[in-house]
Amino acid sequence: MPAGSRLRAPAAATTVALLVLAVSPLAAHAAPTSTDSSTGSQVAAAEDSLARALAASLRDRHWAGRLRSAVAGGQHDLLAVTGQAGGALAEAGRAANQAILTAKGLPASTGSVLAARLAGGSGPIAYVAPDIPDDSAGGSAALLTGYGPGVTAHRLSARTAPREAVLVIGVSEDKALQAGLAVVHAELARRRIGNGTPQAAAPRAAGFWTTRLMSVRLNDDEEPWFKGDAEIYTIVTGVGSDGSPRADIVQMPYLDNDGTTYTPGQILVDWSHFKYSAVDAVMMEEDDGTNYRALAQAIATALLTVLNGVQYAPMVNAILAAIPDSWWTDDPDYVDSWYLLTKQSNEIRVGARNNGTATFARYFVTAV
């Protein structure tokens, strides 16, 4: 979209959007109610309301064409689009964004976490769909609800992209992850758990030992067609060099697709951060159900409960057990895990979930 250009929905469309937001959810797809306290349900409700407002605005073909052009180049900031439209759509965008920030435990300073992109076939936008599948369909999450210009609900396959063009709206996972991990780091620091900063007790004058991730391949990155690229991170847990629990969080921005072997050579474990030569690694994926403040509290609780100055205790089960059940209603946050990685690890290992295969190699980083 050219700088300074302004998208504007017609007055008729914005009026309809106001009416749509005021009515009860369609019987064909009951949106989660505001009384449901789970993060995923709150995010789903916000996305659903905004999707219906956008679908109503598609009745104006000129506006629908401009909206399609605005998001044609890939993922786009949806709050910017609705903001330039003005009126009811702008208000719907602001309300949805604020509801999602609150649900995910993110500060207002994060700004927009709303994203939109085109998926499915070509042609004009046929449906607007929130990127959260319907788990009520036999618990299989096989269906997605899209709204046409008449704000009529249509069932779409969550596994196979439709032939029609779909405007998929949801959370910008890369931006949510960046802001969310900052929240995690701050919360862990508040709980006096090390999280990514070298300990003063670990001299690094001559260099330090690391474990590098030489290659990684996922069978399933837990991201269906309507979600786009995955946003993967790994929590490395153990006893810090000062004897207290420690969690280092490593982002993996390159790990976009399953069925692809990546060769990052990335440092996964910095052993100067840890007292003992044994850690666990839990690979996770950002999704709509993640409340980052709750994630930090879950990690802290698990570490403080299991690790009490011992040399090594398996942390994967403790962390997963501490995560609220409601987080598992969307695509699972949990991708895979590797128990008992050691300072001497030079090997190819399949994860405990049998979903990922990784090559680990020890490497000494020398001082310059």
C-alpha positions, 0 to 999 in steps of 0.5 A: 500500500503506497505511503500516505494512501488511505483505505476507507470503507463506505458508510453503509458497510461500517453501519452494517458492521456496527449492527453485526457486532451487536447481534448474537453469534450465528447458531452455526458457529457460536463464538466463545463467550466473554465469560470463558477465561481461557486465553484461546477462547478470549482470542477466538472471540475477538477474532470472530467479532472482527471477522464478522465486521470485515465480512459485512464490509465486503458487501461493498465491492469497491471496498472489498477490492481495495481490501484485497489489494492491501493484503495481496503482498503477504501478511499485513498489519490488520490494525493498520488496514482497519484504522485507515478504513475508519468508522466502525471497522477501525473501532472493531480493530482496536477493540480486538487488538486490545482484547488479544493483548490482554488475553495473551498477557502482553503490554499495551506498548506491544502495539498491533498484533493483528495480522491478515493474509490471503489464503486459498484460491484466487479471485475476490475475497469469498470469506473472512476467517479467524485462524482458529479451528473449531474444536467442537467438531468431534474434537478433531479441529477439522473445520474452520468457520469463514464468513461471507459478505452476508455474514453467513457462516460457512464451514471450511476444511482446516486441513485443505485450502479452499478454491475460493480466496479467504482473508485469514485474520489472526495474531501476528505470531512473530510479533506476539512471540517477540513481545511475549518472550520479553514478558517471560524474561522479565517474569523469570527475572522477577522470580529470580530465575536466570534467563539468558544472561551470563552468570558472573560466577562463570569465567569466560576469559578463555572462551566457553563450551556450547552445544550447537544445533547443526540440523533440525527437521520436524515431521509436523510443525503444528501449523495448518494452511491457514496459519502460515509459517510456524514461530518456534522457540526452545526452552533450555532448562537446568541448574544455573551456574549460581546453583539456582534454576535457569531457563534460557529461551532460544528463538528459531525464526528460520524453522518455518515449515515441516518436512524441511531440514534446516542447518542453522549451526545455532548455539542452543546451549551455552554451558557457561550459564549452567552449573552441571553438564545436563539440561533439557530442551523443550521446543514450543510453538507460538499459538493463540492460546499462549498467555506469556505471563502464565507461561513464565509462571508455569516455567518458574513453578516447575523449575522451583519445584523440581530443581532444588540444587540437584545435579539434574532432574527431567524438566520436560514433564514438569513444564508441560504439566504446569501449562493450563489445559485450555492451551491445548485447544488450538494446535498444540504449543508443544512440538517436541523435547530432548531429555538429558542433553549433555556437554559431551553431546555429539549426536543425531537424536529423535525427540521424545515425541518422535516429531523432530530430529536434531543433530547436536554438536559440542563447540568451544567458542574462543575469546577474540 
